[in-house]
Amino acid sequence: MTQNQRIIDYLQRNGSITTIQAISDLKITRLASRMVEIQAAGIPINKESIRVDTQEYGPTRVTRYSLGV
C-alpha cells in the first residue's frame, strides 16, 4: 500500500490528520507533499490551521487535513 493510500484510509477512518499524527501513526514525514499528490489525483482535500499546545514549546500552529466534499 502506498503512502497516499494509507493517508486516504486514515482520513476515512479518523476524519482528519495533522503532520504530528502522520509521523506518529503512519510513519510518514512529508504529509504536505503527499496531500498535494492526493489533490492532483482528483481527491478534494480541506485544510485548516489549528493551534496545538506542546509541553516543550508551548502553543504552535499546524495544518489539519480532511477529505473535501
C-alpha positions in Angstrom: 0.0 0.0 0.0 1.4 3.4 -0.9 1.7 6.3 1.5 -1.1 8.1 -0.3 -3.4 5.1 0.1 -2.5 4.9 3.8 -3.3 8.6 4.3 -6.7 8.3 2.5 -7.6 5.2 4.6 -6.6 7.2 7.7 -8.8 10.1 6.7 -11.7 7.9 6.0 -11.4 6.2 9.4 -10.5 9.2 11.5 -11.8 12.2 9.7 -8.7 14.3 9.7 -4.9 14.2 10.0 -2.0 16.5 11.1 1.7 16.1 10.4 2.1 15.1 14.0 -0.4 12.2 13.6 1.1 11.3 10.2 4.5 10.9 11.8 3.4 9.0 14.9 0.6 6.9 13.4 1.7 6.3 9.8 5.5 7.0 9.9 5.0 9.5 7.1 7.2 12.6 7.4 6.2 14.7 4.3 2.4 14.9 4.7 2.1 18.2 2.8 3.7 16.7 -0.2 1.5 13.7 -0.1 -1.6 15.9 0.2 -0.6 17.8 -3.0 -0.3 14.4 -4.8 -3.7 13.3 -3.4 -5.3 16.5 -4.6 -3.6 16.2 -8.0 -5.3 12.7 -8.3 -8.7 14.4 -8.0 -9.5 13.8 -4.4 -10.7 17.0 -2.7 -8.9 18.0 0.5 -9.8 20.6 3.0 -7.1 22.2 5.2 -7.2 24.4 8.2 -4.7 25.9 10.5 -5.2 24.9 14.1 -3.5 25.7 17.4 -1.8 22.8 19.3 -0.3 23.2 22.7 3.0 21.4 23.2 4.6 20.7 26.6 8.1 21.6 25.5 7.5 24.6 23.3 4.0 25.9 24.2 1.4 26.7 21.6 2.1 26.3 17.9 0.1 26.1 14.7 -0.3 23.0 12.5 -2.3 22.2 9.4 -5.2 19.7 9.8 -6.3 18.0 6.6 -9.6 16.3 5.9 -11.5 14.9 2.9 -13.4 17.5 1.0 -17.0 17.2 -0.1 
